[in-house]
Amino acid sequence: MTRACARRSVRSVDRRRRELLIDLGICVATAAYALPPMLDPSVNDPRATVAGPLLLPALLAPVLLRRRRPLAAACALAVACVVSGLPTFNQFRLVAVVPVAVLVTFAVGASLPRRPAGIGLAVVLAGLAFVGATESVLDGAAGAGQMALFSFPLCVAVWGAGRVVWSRERLADALTERSDLLRRQREATAALAVEIDRARLAGDLEIAARGRLREMIELASTARPGDGPKRFTRIERLGREVLDEMRGVLGLLRSTDRGARAPRPTLEQLDALLADARAGGCVVALEVEGRHRPLPAGVELAAYRTVQHALAATGRGVPATVRLRYLPDGLELEVRGPRSAGNVAEAALMAARERVLSLGGTFSADTSSPGRRVLRARLPAVPAGA
């Protein structure tokens, strides 16, 4: 988790650095485009040709603010529209004001909720109207009208495009949050199912052992000198029966099947499971390596269910392979096939992972090949904690 956070932090810093370099490049390009007409005395008051270039940075500063503080950038642009007119309020600055206003209005529309975004747009339009009224190449109130006819529709259209971007980003965030919530719910459901099975099997263990243990206690408490060997033989037999029951139930305690009335499936029924999968449209082959031997009931059940869940998460139409490898200390499973997407596949993989890990095994899902998935699981010959 710490490494993931560190990687995200590094990516965020790199992204901000790239954005800053882009904005600096925009400022340099805008200044290079705006300076020649601002220094032209034929369209400016002689005093303005000196003050205009000195106050040009005030018009460019909102470009650097627009990403992180778009509303502040809009206010800074409105102030710069006034300040950049000093001292004569009759100088040429349209070439710098309009491009900066377009960038700021898009940032306002794409980054803020509706009300602050509307306020930012109004502030920018007010600054543009002031520039139109004081621009050297325009004529007072008529100039403000001309500025409004030209720049207002442009800025409103750009602002509207920003609102579309804002809406899509909010939708993407909501979908991401919903996906994370569903993933957490699947994990909680799988863990809860395992806990329910454990609790039920613990009750089965108690019921199976209670009667025999009570009989053993009664035999021991009522023993007489003459019937010792016979009584102790009976106690020994009951003790062995209890031990066998405990072994059988504990083997299933960490990985269980909720169908209590039906016999618990084992790897002997794997051929029937694959036949059902083929009938459902899944093209699947079985490969077995090593010497087949019976495994503890819990391991057999977990292996069967893992294959069942893996097939549920496998797509149709492309051949898949199920490989069993019997090892001296355990069992390896591998399911290769087309990758299937969706909540059903994710839930099946989550259930398979829970079953394998609850026995002390390992589980992995390799999706490096396009469109295919390789599921690998290793189960110990003796379940952890049994």
C-alpha positions in Angstrom: 0.0 0.0 0.0 2.8 2.4 0.9 4.6 1.7 -2.4 1.4 2.3 -4.4 0.8 5.6 -2.6 4.4 6.6 -3.3 4.0 5.8 -7.0 0.8 7.8 -7.2 2.5 10.7 -5.5 5.4 10.6 -8.0 3.0 10.5 -10.9 1.1 13.4 -9.5 4.2 15.5 -9.1 5.3 14.6 -12.7 1.9 15.6 -14.0 1.9 18.9 -12.2 5.4 19.6 -13.5 4.3 18.9 -17.1 1.3 21.2 -16.7 3.4 24.0 -15.3 5.8 23.7 -18.3 2.9 23.8 -20.7 1.4 26.9 -19.1 4.8 28.6 -19.1 5.1 27.9 -22.8 1.6 29.4 -23.4 2.7 32.5 -21.5 5.9 32.9 -23.5 4.0 32.4 -26.8 1.3 34.8 -25.9 3.8 37.4 -24.8 5.8 37.0 -28.1 2.6 37.5 -30.1 1.2 40.4 -28.0 4.4 42.5 -27.6 4.8 43.8 -31.2 1.4 45.5 -31.4 1.6 46.7 -27.9 4.8 48.5 -28.7 3.4 50.0 -32.0 2.9 53.8 -31.4 0.5 54.0 -34.2 -2.2 52.2 -32.3 -1.2 53.2 -28.7 -0.7 56.3 -26.7 3.0 57.0 -26.5 2.9 56.6 -22.7 1.0 53.3 -23.2 3.8 51.8 -25.3 6.0 51.9 -22.2 3.5 50.9 -19.6 1.8 48.1 -21.6 4.7 45.7 -21.8 5.6 46.3 -18.2 2.0 45.3 -17.1 1.7 42.4 -19.6 2.7 39.8 -16.9 -0.5 40.8 -15.0 -2.5 39.5 -17.9 -0.5 36.3 -18.2 -0.5 35.4 -14.5 -4.1 33.9 -14.6 -2.8 31.2 -17.0 -0.6 29.9 -14.2 -3.5 29.9 -11.7 -6.2 28.3 -13.9 -5.5 24.7 -13.2 -5.3 24.7 -9.4 -7.4 27.8 -8.5 -9.7 28.5 -11.5 -12.0 31.0 -9.7 -9.0 32.9 -8.4 -7.6 32.9 -12.0 -10.9 34.5 -13.2 -10.8 37.2 -10.6 -7.1 37.8 -11.3 -7.9 38.2 -15.0 -10.7 40.8 -14.3 -8.2 42.8 -12.1 -5.5 42.5 -14.8 -8.0 43.9 -17.4 -8.2 47.0 -15.3 -4.5 47.3 -14.2 -3.2 46.6 -17.7 -4.9 49.8 -18.9 -2.8 52.1 -16.7 -1.9 54.9 -17.0 -4.0 56.0 -20.0 -6.8 53.4 -20.2 -6.4 53.6 -23.9 -4.0 51.0 -25.2 -4.0 47.9 -27.3 -4.1 44.6 -25.4 -6.8 42.5 -27.1 -4.2 40.1 -28.5 -3.3 39.0 -24.9 -6.6 39.4 -23.2 -8.8 37.2 -25.5 -6.5 34.0 -25.5 -6.1 34.2 -21.7 -9.8 34.7 -21.2 -10.6 31.6 -23.3 -8.2 29.4 -21.3 -9.5 30.7 -18.0 -13.2 30.3 -18.9 -12.6 26.7 -20.0 -10.8 25.9 -16.7 -13.6 27.5 -14.7 -16.2 25.5 -16.5 -14.3 22.2 -16.3 -13.1 22.4 -12.7 -15.9 24.0 -10.6 -19.5 23.2 -9.6 -22.2 25.1 -11.4 -22.6 28.2 -9.2 -18.8 29.0 -8.8 -18.4 28.3 -12.4 -21.1 30.8 -13.3 -19.6 33.4 -11.1 -16.1 32.9 -12.7 -17.7 33.3 -16.2 -19.4 36.5 -15.2 -16.2 37.9 -13.7 -14.3 37.1 -16.9 -17.0 38.7 -19.1 -17.0 41.8 -16.9 -13.2 42.1 -17.4 -13.6 41.7 -21.2 -16.3 44.4 -21.3 -13.9 46.8 -19.5 -11.2 46.1 -22.0 -13.7 46.7 -24.8 -14.6 50.1 -23.3 -10.9 51.2 -22.9 -9.2 49.5 -25.9 -7.3 51.9 -28.1 -8.6 50.4 -31.4 -12.2 50.5 -30.2 -14.5 53.4 -29.4 -15.8 53.6 -25.8 -19.3 52.2 -25.2 -19.5 51.1 -28.8 -16.2 49.3 -28.3 -17.6 47.5 -25.3 -20.6 46.3 -27.5 -18.2 45.1 -30.2 -16.2 43.3 -27.6 -19.3 41.7 -26.2 -20.5 40.6 -29.7 -17.1 39.0 -30.4 -15.8 37.6 -27.2 -18.9 36.8 -25.1 -20.2 34.0 -27.4 -16.7 32.6 -27.7 -16.2 32.5 -24.0 -19.7 31.1 -23.3 -19.1 28.4 -25.8 -15.8 27.5 -24.3 -17.3 27.6 -20.8 -20.0 25.2 -22.0 -17.4 22.8 -23.3 -15.8 22.9 -19.9 -19.1 22.1 -18.2 -19.4 19.0 -20.5 -15.9 17.9 -19.4 -16.8 18.5 -15.7 -20.0 16.4 -16.0 -18.1 13.5 -17.6 -15.4 13.6 -15.0 -18.0 13.5 -12.2 -19.7 10.6 -13.9 -16.3 8.8 -14.2 -15.6 9.4 -10.5 -19.1 8.1 -9.5 -18.5 4.9 -11.6 -15.1 4.4 -10.1 -16.5 4.8 -6.6 -19.4 2.4 -7.4 -16.9 -0.1 -8.7 -14.8 0.1 -5.6 -17.9 -0.3 -3.4 -19.0 -3.4 -5.4 -15.5 -4.9 -5.0 -15.6 -4.4 -1.3 -19.0 -5.9 -1.1 -17.9 -9.0 -3.0 -14.9 -9.4 -0.7 -17.1 -9.0 2.4 -19.7 -11.5 1.0 -17.1 -14.1 0.2 -15.5 -13.7 3.6 -18.9 -13.9 5.3 -19.8 -17.1 3.4 -16.6 -18.7 4.6 -17.3 -17.6 8.2 -20.9 -19.0 8.0 -19.6 -22.3 6.8 -17.0 -22.4 9.6 -19.6 -21.7 12.2 -21.9 -24.4 10.8 -19.2 -27.0 10.7 -18.2 -26.1 14.2 -21.8 -26.8 15.3 -21.6 -30.2 13.4 -18.4 -31.0 15.2 -20.0 -30.3 18.6 -23.1 -32.4 17.8 -21.0 -35.3 16.5 -18.7 -35.4 19.5 -21.0 -34.4 22.3 -22.9 -37.8 22.6 -19.8 -39.9 22.5 -17.9 -37.8 25.0 -20.8 -37.9 27.4 -20.9 -41.7 27.1 -17.1 -41.8 27.7 -17.5 -39.7 30.9 -20.4 -41.9 32.2 -18.3 -45.1 31.5 -15.3 -43.7 33.3 -17.4 -42.4 36.3 -19.4 -45.6 36.9 -16.5 -48.0 36.4 -16.2 -51.0 38.8 -13.1 -53.0 39.7 -14.4 -56.1 37.8 -15.3 -54.6 34.5 -12.2 -52.5 33.8 -10.8 -54.0 30.6 -14.2 -54.2 28.9 -15.1 -50.7 29.9 -11.8 -49.2 28.9 -12.0 -51.0 25.5 -15.3 -49.3 25.0 -13.9 -45.9 26.0 -11.0 -46.4 23.6 -13.3 -47.2 20.7 -15.5 -44.1 21.5 -12.4 -42.0 21.7 -11.2 -43.2 18.2 -14.6 -42.5 16.7 -14.6 -39.0 18.2 -11.1 -38.4 16.8 -12.1 -39.6 13.3 -15.1 -37.3 13.4 -13.0 -34.3 14.4 -10.5 -35.0 11.7 -13.2 -35.2 9.1 -14.9 -32.0 10.1 -11.7 -30.0 10.8 -10.6 -31.0 7.3 -13.6 -29.1 6.0 -13.7 -26.3 8.6 -11.6 -23.8 6.5 -13.2 -24.5 3.1 -16.7 -25.8 3.0 -19.7 -26.4 0.8 -23.1 -25.0 1.9 -25.1 -27.9 0.4 -25.3 -29.9 3.6 -27.7 -32.5 2.4 -25.8 -33.5 -0.7 -22.5 -35.4 -0.6 -19.6 -33.0 -0.7 -17.9 -33.1 -4.2 -14.3 -34.3 -4.6 -11.9 -34.5 -7.5 -13.5 -37.8 -8.5 -16.5 -35.8 -9.7 -14.3 -33.4 -11.7 -15.1 -35.1 -15.0 -18.8 -34.5 -14.4 -18.1 -30.9 -13.7 -16.2 -30.5 -16.9 -19.0 -32.2 -18.8 -21.5 -29.7 -17.4 -19.2 -26.9 -18.5 -18.9 -28.3 -22.0 -22.7 -28.6 -22.2 -22.9 -24.9 -21.3 -20.6 -23.9 -24.2 -17.2 -24.0 -22.6 -14.5 -25.9 -24.6 -12.3 -27.3 -21.8 -9.7 -30.1 -21.6 -8.4 -31.9 -18.5 -4.7 -32.7 -17.9 -3.5 -34.7 -14.9 0.2 -35.0 -13.9 1.6 -37.1 -11.1 0.1 -40.1 -9.3 -3.5 -39.6 -8.3 -4.2 -40.2 -4.7 -6.9 -39.3 -2.2 -6.4 -36.0 -0.4 -8.0 -34.7 2.8 -11.7 -33.9 2.4 -11.1 -30.2 2.8 -8.4 -30.1 0.1 -10.5 -32.2 -2.3 -13.5 -29.9 -1.8 -11.4 -26.7 -2.1 -9.8 -28.0 -5.3 -13.1 -29.0 -6.9 -14.7 -25.6 -6.0 -11.6 -23.7 -7.2 -11.9 -25.3 -10.6 -15.7 -24.7 -10.6 -15.2 -21.0 -9.8 -12.4 -20.7 -12.4 -14.6 -22.1 -15.1 -17.4 -19.6 -14.1 -14.8 -16.8 -14.7 -13.8 -18.2 -18.1 -15.2 -17.0 -21.4 -16.9 -19.2 -24.0 -15.9 -20.2 -27.5 -12.1 -20.4 -27.0 -10.6 -23.7 -25.7 -9.6 -23.7 -22.0 -7.3 -26.2 -20.2 -7.6 -27.5 -16.6 -4.3 -29.0 -15.3 -4.0 -30.9 -12.0 -0.5 -31.6 -10.8 -0.1 -34.0 -7.8 2.9 -33.2 -5.7 4.3 -35.0 -2.7 3.3 -32.1 -0.4 0.2 -30.8 -2.1 -1.8 -30.2 -5.3 -1.3 -27.6 -8.0 -4.2 -26.3 -10.1 -3.9 -24.3 -13.3 -6.8 -23.1 -15.5 -6.0 -21.4 -18.8 -8.7 -19.9 -20.9 -10.3 -16.8 -22.3 -10.9 -14.0 -19.8 -14.5 -13.2 -19.0 -15.4 -9.7 -17.6 -18.2 -8.6 -15.3 -19.3 -8.9 -11.7 -20.1 -12.7 -12.0 -16.5 -13.4 -13.1 -15.0 -11.2 -10.4 -17.2 -12.8 -7.7 -16.2 -16.3 -8.8 -12.5 -15.4 -8.7 -13.0 -13.9 -5.2 -14.7 -17.0 -3.9 -11.9 -19.2 -5.4 -9.2 -17.1 -3.8 -11.0 -17.2 -0.4 -11.2 -21.0 -0.5 -7.5 -21.5 -1.4 -6.1 -18.9 1.0 -8.3 -20.2 3.9 -6.5 -23.6 3.6 -3.1 -21.9 3.7 -2.5 -22.2 -0.1 -1.6 -19.6 -2.7 -3.7 -18.2 -5.5 -2.8 -16.0 -8.5 -4.5 -14.7 -11.6 -2.2 -13.8 -14.6 -3.8 -11.5 -17.2 -0.6 -10.5 -19.0 -1.8 -12.2 -22.3 -4.4 -10.1 -24.1 -7.9 -11.6 -23.7 -6.7 -14.6 -21.7 -6.3 -15.4 -18.0 -4.2 -18.0 -16.3 -5.4 -19.0 -12.8 -2.9 -20.8 -10.6 -3.5 -22.3 -7.1 -1.5 -24.5 -4.8 -3.1 -26.4 -2.0 -1.2 -28.1 0.8 -1.6 -31.8 1.4 -2.6 -31.0 5.0 -4.9 -27.9 5.4 -3.4 -25.2 7.6 -4.7 -25.5 11.2 -6.2 -29.0 10.6 
